[in-house]
């Protein structure tokens, strides 16, 4: 969790040109350990073999399989409990509802302000800690 004593792992799945900038924004002044990849196959392997605390992903990947990856992550027994934030420029009517039906945590419209992104990451991670602590 942001501000905790232990690093929090964040997996970013995005092929946009601003991913490096996003990494600098997220990691600056936080204890987040970020791994970024545009590759959905590699992302699925990372999510299973070294599960992150949170996934931040775009579904509009050049490979065209971002939506398939989201479905897979939400259905796979090893990854289904990892919170997901879908960061997208998608404005198709009903998209937000479709994502929420897949148990994604939140849809974040791109571009977004640094403070909005960091606040959302904090909220999702705090919620995850409360849920994990209640188990």
N, C-alpha and C positions, 0 to 999 in steps of 0.2 A: 504494500500500500504506500502511496506517496507519503513521505514523512516518517515512515516506520524505520526500524533498525535493520531490516532485511531488504535486499533488492527485490523489486517486483518485476517480473518478466512480462514484457509486452511483445506480441507478434504483430507486425505490420505487414499486410498483404496489399500491395499497391504497385502499379507500374507507371505511375505518373512521374513527370519530371521534377516535381517538388518533394519527393520522398526524402531526399537528403536534408532539405530545409525542415521538413516535418520532424525528422529525427533530432536535429539540433534543437528545435523548439521544445520537443517533449523531454529530451534528456537534460536540457539546461536547468540546473538547480534542482533536479529531482533524483530520486534513487532508482529510477526506472532503468532496467536493462532491456534495450530494444534490439530485436532481430527483425530485419526487413527483407522481404523477397517479393518479386513480382510473379514467381513461379508457383502455381497452385499445387503441383505435385510435391515440391519441396516444402511448401507451407503445410500440407497435410502430414508429411513425415515429421516435421518439427512439432506440430501440435500434438502428435501421438507420443513421440519419443522424448521430448523435453517440454511438457505442457506449460504453456504460458498462463499467467494469472488472468490475462485479458487479450483479446484479439481485436485489432482495429483494421478493418478491411474495406476495400473498394470492391464493388461487384462488377464494375464496367472495366474489366481487364482486357488487354489487347487479344489475349488468347480466347476470349469469349466464354471462359468457364468459371467466372467469378460466382455466378448464381448457383452453378452446380456444386462448387466448393462450399458455399454457404449451406446448401441443403445437406451435404455430406457431413460438415462439422456439427450441424444441429442434430443429426441422426446417429452419428457414430458413438458407440458406448464409451469411448475413451475421451471424446471431446465435447459431448453434448452439454456438459455442465460448465464449460468455459464461457464466460460472458463475451459477447461480441458486439462491437459497435460498427455499424456499416456507415462509413464516411463516403458520401457520394454526391455527385452533381445531378443525379437522377431526379427528374421532376414528373415522371409518369404518374398519372392519377392511380391511387391504390397501392403504389409501391411501398409506402411506409407501413400500411396494414399488412401487406404480404410479408415484409421482413419481420414485423412483430409476431406474426403467426408462426414464424420459424424459430421462435424463442430468442431472437436477437434482442439485445438489451435496448438499443437506441439507434435511431437513424440521425446522422449528423450531416447537415448540408454543407458541401464544399463551395467555396472556400469558407473557412471559419476563423474567428479570432483565436489567438493563442490562449487567452483566458477562458474562453468558452470550451475549447478542447480540454485544457487541463482540469477545469471544474468538472466536466463530464467524466473524465477518466477517474478523478477522485471519487465522485459519487458512485460510479459503478464498482470500483474497488472496495469502497466502504460497505456497500450493500453486500458484496460477495463475502466480506469478512463476517458480517452479521449473520448471513445464512450459514456459513461454514461453522461459526461459533455456536449456532443453535443446534447443530447436528450432534 
